[in-house]
Amino acid sequence: MNADERKLTPRDIMSVFNAIYTHGKAQDGGKFYQGLQAESSFDGYTLMISNRDSTVYLYFHNKFKLDSPDKRSLEDFYTKFNLILAEQ
């Protein structure tokens, strides 16, 4: 787990995913809310939350992975993620 992934917890990822699905508008097979898109895999075992460039994947058994091309995109993702999390 890298340093950026340590800022996330499976519980927070699920909470933000739920908020996006509850309050978001349907878009491209998922829901879009406050600048983030939430989708799940066809079997429901993988949850994905993304902005334009960065994505966090939450897998079965609470394992997760964060993909981001650069620090700027990652900071944008965290800003939006934390705004939604603060609403909970």
TAHU-V647902 format. One record per residue. N is the residue number from 0. RES is the residue in three letters. PSI is psi in degrees with one decimal (999 if undefined). Layout:
((N RES PSI) (N RES PSI))
This chain:
((0 MET 127.7) (1 ASN 172.3) (2 ALA -37.9) (3 ASP -35.4) (4 GLU -24.1) (5 ARG -15.9) (6 LYS -11.4) (7 LEU 151.5) (8 THR 152.1) (9 PRO -37.9) (10 ARG -44.9) (11 ASP -39.9) (12 ILE -46.0) (13 MET -37.1) (14 SER -45.8) (15 VAL -40.9) (16 PHE -47.4) (17 ASN -42.1) (18 ALA -42.5) (19 ILE -43.7) (20 TYR -33.1) (21 THR -43.6) (22 HIS -12.2) (23 GLY 169.3) (24 LYS 143.4) (25 ALA 133.6) (26 GLN 126.8) (27 ASP 44.5) (28 GLY 5.7) (29 GLY -152.8) (30 LYS 146.6) (31 PHE 130.2) (32 TYR 131.7) (33 GLN 36.3) (34 GLY 1.7) (35 LEU 146.2) (36 GLN 134.9) (37 ALA 133.6) (38 GLU 160.9) (39 SER 157.8) (40 SER 166.8) (41 PHE -29.7) (42 ASP -5.2) (43 GLY 3.1) (44 TYR -16.3) (45 THR 129.5) (46 LEU 141.9) (47 MET 134.3) (48 ILE 129.9) (49 SER 154.8) (50 ASN -156.8) (51 ARG -37.4) (52 ASP -27.1) (53 SER 144.5) (54 THR 137.1) (55 VAL 133.0) (56 TYR 126.1) (57 LEU 117.1) (58 TYR 172.7) (59 PHE 147.0) (60 HIS 27.5) (61 ASN 28.7) (62 LYS 145.7) (63 PHE 161.8) (64 LYS 141.0) (65 LEU 123.3) (66 ASP 128.5) (67 SER 137.9) (68 PRO -26.0) (69 ASP 169.7) (70 LYS -36.6) (71 ARG -45.7) (72 SER -39.0) (73 LEU -43.0) (74 GLU -38.8) (75 ASP -43.6) (76 PHE -50.5) (77 TYR -38.4) (78 THR -48.9) (79 LYS -42.9) (80 PHE -48.4) (81 ASN -30.7) (82 LEU -45.0) (83 ILE -41.7) (84 LEU -38.3) (85 ALA -23.3) (86 GLU -19.0) (87 GLN 999))
